[in-house]
Amino acid sequence: MDGLIIGIITGILAGFIASKLQSGTGKGLLLDLFLGIIGGMFGGWLFGLLGISVAGWLGELVCAVVGAVIILWVVSKMK
């Protein structure tokens, strides 16, 4: 249960940071959470592809932020 709560908090934080980096504002709690979770999965896949290992909570947060920023960038280019 603690891991789930930490994962949710990490997702919200990663989505919020990515939103702030891309547009200067957060996107709202639920959208930041969704963005952080999807960004974490994409970032984990990308880091694995590049052979970069992620250790600890801070590493997971960085990985999720990188993934979320890339997703936001791609979405902005599709508009």
Backbone torsions as a table, in degrees:
resi	resn	phi	psi	omega
1	MET	NA	-39.9	179.1
2	ASP	-62.5	-37.8	179.4
3	GLY	-64.1	-37.1	178.5
4	LEU	-66.1	-44.4	179.4
5	ILE	-64.1	-43.0	178.1
6	ILE	-63.9	-40.1	177.9
7	GLY	-63.1	-41.4	178.7
8	ILE	-65.8	-45.1	178.9
9	ILE	-63.0	-41.3	177.8
10	THR	-63.0	-42.9	178.6
11	GLY	-62.1	-45.9	178.8
12	ILE	-61.8	-46.4	-179.2
13	LEU	-64.1	-43.6	179.4
14	ALA	-64.2	-44.0	178.4
15	GLY	-63.8	-40.2	179.3
16	PHE	-66.1	-45.3	179.2
17	ILE	-61.7	-45.3	179.5
18	ALA	-62.3	-41.9	178.6
19	SER	-62.9	-42.6	179.0
20	LYS	-64.6	-39.4	179.4
21	LEU	-66.9	-36.5	-176.7
22	GLN	-83.3	-43.7	-172.0
23	SER	-125.4	-5.9	179.6
24	GLY	88.7	-8.7	178.4
25	THR	-138.0	158.8	173.3
26	GLY	-75.2	165.3	-178.5
27	LYS	-102.1	-0.3	-175.7
28	GLY	110.0	155.0	-173.0
29	LEU	-56.7	-51.8	-175.9
30	LEU	-69.3	-41.5	179.4
31	LEU	-68.1	-38.8	175.9
32	ASP	-63.2	-40.1	177.4
33	LEU	-62.5	-49.6	179.4
34	PHE	-59.6	-46.1	179.8
35	LEU	-62.3	-41.1	179.1
36	GLY	-65.5	-40.2	180.0
37	ILE	-68.4	-47.5	178.1
38	ILE	-64.9	-41.0	177.4
39	GLY	-62.4	-37.5	177.7
40	GLY	-64.8	-41.4	178.3
41	MET	-67.0	-45.5	179.9
42	PHE	-66.6	-43.3	178.6
43	GLY	-62.6	-40.6	177.3
44	GLY	-63.0	-41.3	177.4
45	TRP	-64.4	-45.8	-178.4
46	LEU	-65.6	-44.7	179.2
47	PHE	-62.8	-40.8	177.3
48	GLY	-62.4	-40.8	178.2
49	LEU	-62.1	-36.9	-179.9
50	LEU	-86.6	-3.5	179.1
51	GLY	77.6	22.7	179.5
52	ILE	-95.9	123.7	179.8
53	SER	-91.9	145.4	-179.1
54	VAL	-114.4	127.8	-179.7
55	ALA	-128.1	133.4	174.6
56	GLY	79.7	175.0	-177.5
57	TRP	-65.2	-42.0	-179.4
58	LEU	-64.1	-39.2	176.6
59	GLY	-63.8	-40.8	177.0
60	GLU	-64.8	-38.9	178.7
61	LEU	-64.5	-46.0	178.8
62	VAL	-60.7	-44.8	179.3
63	CYS	-59.6	-45.7	-179.6
64	ALA	-66.9	-39.0	179.1
65	VAL	-65.1	-45.4	179.1
66	VAL	-59.4	-47.0	178.9
67	GLY	-61.6	-42.6	-179.1
68	ALA	-68.3	-38.0	177.5
69	VAL	-63.4	-42.5	178.6
70	ILE	-63.6	-42.6	178.9
71	ILE	-62.9	-44.8	178.3
72	LEU	-62.6	-38.5	178.6
73	TRP	-63.6	-45.8	179.4
74	VAL	-62.2	-44.9	179.7
75	VAL	-61.8	-40.0	179.8
76	SER	-66.3	-30.6	179.1
77	LYS	-76.6	-21.5	-178.7
78	MET	-81.7	-15.3	-177.7
79	LYS	-74.6	NA	NA
